[in-house]
Each structure stands twice: as structure tokens, then as C-alpha cells.
Amino acid sequence: MVLLISVNYSCKNFLQIDPPKDKIRPDQVFENDIIATSAITGIYSRMAVSNFSSGNYSSITTIAGVSADELISYSDELAGFYQAQVDKNSSIIQLLWSTPYSYIYTANSILEGLAASNGVSKATKMQLEGEAKFIRAFFYFYLVNLWGEIPLTLSSDYRVNRIEGKSSKDRVYAQIISDLIDAEKLMSSTYISGERVRPNKWAAKALLSRVYLYNENWELAAREASEIIDQKTTYSLIDDLDKVFLKNSTETIWQLMPQAGSNTLEGGLFILTATPIFVSLSPNLIPLFDLGDNRKYKWIKEYTNTTGKYYYPFKYKIKSSSSVSEYYTVIRLAEIHLIRAEARAKLDQPELALEDINVIRKRAGLVTPLTGLNQNLCTIEIAKQRQLELFVEWGHRWLDLKRNSLAKSVLAPLKGKTWQETDILYPFPAYDITQNPNLKQNLGY
């Protein structure tokens, strides 16, 4: 808890008032390779316990799942997201907003420190610079998709950052793409830690393929995805669905290591052993699976008691154990196949798109391949497979509904939702609006 407070406090000050108390001093941190490396690996350690990414009730996975049609909320703290009535004074919205900026601040500080350092070897400096740019791009991707136009801060100068106004989405995306192109050139093609917990060249390409897809640059999205899929000695889909989310699985492109002696908080939150107090899986997802789709049986379970029947995600299968076998999976190969399928469909290459669709379906146990679909039917099938393959993972469903202009048609009819078009973006935290005169509130709030 102390760590979470320090992360969020430093970010709040970074954006708004005083210089962060834990500001990285280049002369302290970058004396040699070991100390410099610890600065970047500290980001991953923080991510594994932070509210944004660790799978707790205020993580991007949970909040986006509640905002979309994946999760049902039973919590007063989540009610606004579930009902599409997000309060700009919500403590969750403050954390969801400020935590990514704390990582961006750290990444900026690392980049500045590396540029000024003479004590870090060339090879290490290249790898760390690549990782810092990857991290910055990763969090800007989420910020621009959750809030739209946002402040784009590229230094650790709090005096500039705290009054930074909004940048256009095009400018933010241009920076993301630039960072990822640099990152894939700078980072090693292997996993230098021995596990898949530090991003490499292929992780940068994976995120870049997603960014190109979101920007409708179909050719580049397909190209980046193909380069990853071609790395067959490093990446492959796992036939046994029970093993997809194990640590260092061959499907993993990037994972986060949980705290020592524990598995993921996602297992702890989602696996039900009593009436849910935070979330359960929407029963509306269940009928969407075709007969024989093993994802329905391997990745979803149900809990029944006197209060009713509840479904829950079962991708992570350990609720609590000191024997660590599961890591947080952030990016995996199945998404890359679906990115390439969508890009190929949009390029009017339905036969090629079907190759990737059928790879995903076959792994799910649907052995009869789909054939003869036109561009439109391919696109519909890809959206279905994204929903069934990537449910309750890092906000994919919420972002897919928004980027495909489906949020209103899908969410407005749902019971408990009071949908209006401005709900596709979250509000900026009220505190930040009062502290930064150049940060204007999103419409509807």
C-alpha cells in the first residue's frame, strides 16, 4: 500500500504542483549498468502491484470490463463505470489517470539520465532506452484511448508538465509510433532476463501492430504482425487452454511477474468462492460461444449458492498459492493473429484473413475451418473472435467497441446502463482540472 501511495503521489505532483519527492537523479541512478537496469525493472515491479495493471478491482482490466459488456458490478465504487455515469470526483478515476503518468514520468527521467550518463555501457544503454520508450508508448496508448486528447509530457520538468494542455490524438499517436519504432530497433530480439518479463524487440512490434490497427494503417499492422508470427521458434499458440497464462508460456510476448510468493491478483479477484462483492462475468457472453468451443469450458466457470448462479473468468486458475506458476500476461500471440486477420480483411484479403481466424478457432477446438467469407463477414467473425478470445484482458473489449463505433448500439440497450455518446471517454479527475488551467474537461462531465 505504501508503494501505491508513493506512485500516485509522485504522479499527482508531477502533473500539478511540486516536484516529485522520489525524482530520479541521473548522477545517482546511472553510475553503472546494474543500477541503471534497476531503474527500469523497478517499473515492472511497480506495475505488478499497481491499481492500473495488477488485476485488482480498480485495474484497467476490471474498469474497462465493467464499462463494456463483460463484467457485472456489485460494488458502489464501480457502479458509475457500470452504469455509464462516471464521477469526475471518483478516487478510481484519479488512480486510473495518475498511475500511467507516474510511469511516464519515470520513463522520461530514465531517458534523460541515460543521455547524461557516461557510466552505462553502450549495449545496456540501448536496451534500457528501448524499454523506457516502450513503457512510455504503452501507457500513452491507454491514456489516449480512455480520455482522447491528453497532455503529452516528454520530460521530467514538473514546471512545464503541471500546466501542459491537451495534445491532439494524432500528435499522441505520432509519439507512440515514434517511440515504438525506436524501441524495436534498440531492444534485444531475445529475452535478456531469461523470462518474458522485460519487453524485447517483438513486444515493441506487437504493440506497434496494435497501434497501426487502431489507426487503420492496415498494411503496416499486417506487416508488423507477420514478423512476429514468423518467429515460430520463440512464439507459438498453446493447444492446452489451461496453460496459456502460465509464466513464460510460448504464447507470451510480454508478462509481468507477480510479487514474490504470490500468483496474480486477477485470480484472487475473479475466482468466486462466495457471492460476488466486486464483479462477475456477464452471462450474456456465454451463448456467444459455438458448440464445442473449449474457451467456454476452460476459461469460464460458474459458482452457485442460495443467492443465484454467477459466472467468472477462469483464465488465471489460482486464487491463492505461494507456489508461483502464473504471471500477468499483457500481450500474447493470439491477439497478433487477430490483428493480422483484421488488417487483411480491411485490405479486402478475406482468404488470408481466414487463415488467422481458423488458427484461433482451431486452437479453441473448432476444427471445421471457415471458408468462403467475404470481407464483411470476415470482419464480423473477427470481432466475435476478439470478444471470445480476449475477454477480460487489458480492456480489449471496451476499446474495440469504441474504435469500431459500436459502443452505443451494444451498451445503450443493456439493463443498468444510462448511455450517452459522451460516455465513450472518461472524465478528467476533478482535482486535475482545478490544478491545471490548461486541462479542459471532456464533454458530458
Number of C-alpha atoms within 10 A of each C-alpha: 8 6 11 16 12 15 23 23 18 24 28 24 18 25 28 21 16 13 18 21 12 12 13 19 12 18 13 11 19 25 16 16 17 12 13 23 18 13 19 19 15 12 17 20 15 19 20 22 21 24 20 24 24 23 26 22 22 21 21 23 25 31 26 24 28 27 30 27 23 24 27 24 26 15 14 11 15 22 20 19 24 25 20 22 18 20 18 20 13 16 13 22 20 19 24 25 24 25 24 25 26 24 24 27 27 27 27 23 22 28 23 18 21 23 14 13 18 14 14 21 11 11 12 19 24 19 21 27 25 27 31 26 26 31 27 25 27 21 18 23 19 18 22 20 20 23 17 19 21 22 22 21 23 17 17 23 16 20 14 15 21 24 18 19 18 16 15 15 16 12 13 23 19 12 19 24 21 15 23 29 18 19 30 24 16 22 26 19 13 15 17 14 9 9 16 23 24 20 30 25 25 26 27 31 26 27 24 27 30 24 21 21 21 18 13 14 16 20 17 18 28 24 16 22 27 18 14 21 20 11 11 11 8 15 18 17 20 17 13 11 17 15 17 20 23 20 21 20 23 20 22 27 29 25 26 25 25 22 15 9 10 18 25 28 23 27 21 17 20 27 25 22 11 11 17 19 12 19 25 24 25 18 17 10 17 14 9 14 16 14 10 12 18 19 20 21 14 16 18 17 16 17 16 13 10 6 8 8 11 20 23 21 25 23 24 25 22 21 18 15 12 10 11 18 18 24 27 26 25 16 19 23 21 22 20 25 24 25 28 29 29 31 28 25 24 20 16 15 16 23 19 16 26 25 16 21 24 19 17 21 20 16 18 21 16 17 13 9 12 15 12 10 15 14 20 13 13 26 20 13 18 22 18 13 19 20 20 20 19 16 23 26 20 23 23 20 25 26 20 17 20 18 16 10 12 13 23 16 11 12 20 17 11 12 8 13 19 15 18 14 11 14 21 23 19 26 26 23 21 16 13 21 16 12 14 17 12 14 19 16 16 15 11 12 15
